[in-house]
Amino acid sequence: MPDQTYDAIVVGGRVAGALSAAHLAERGLSVLVLESGRFPSATLSTHFFRGDGLVRSLDRLGVLDTLVAQAPPLTCEYFYAGGAADAQANPAQEPGDVGFGLAVGRGSLAPLVCSRGAAL
């Protein structure tokens, strides 16, 4: 690797690291992301994002429309309290300006966020 200086080095380039790096790059900083894994990974998990939190960040990054095409917006939450047979429906938690939450699997989310962040 040639000698180069960076304003920031982010260790871990999965979702949180890639979003952090992308936000730093948006502000004009030179960023190096170090990640030991390969994409796509076989990690079986899903992220839940509140609209006023990470959904807003994904929108700013320009990947929200692609993700919504893969996973529908969550505008309502259902609770089965105390073993009830019928669910209690509530609005999405902290929907923010986008108006919804989102649940996206890591397999599709991490590569998309990383590739978009690398383009900045």
Summary of the structure (lengths in Angstrom):
residues: 120
radius of gyration: 17.0
end to end distance: 20.5
largest distance: 63.4
contacts: 324
relative contact order: 0.23
helix: 39%
strand: 22%
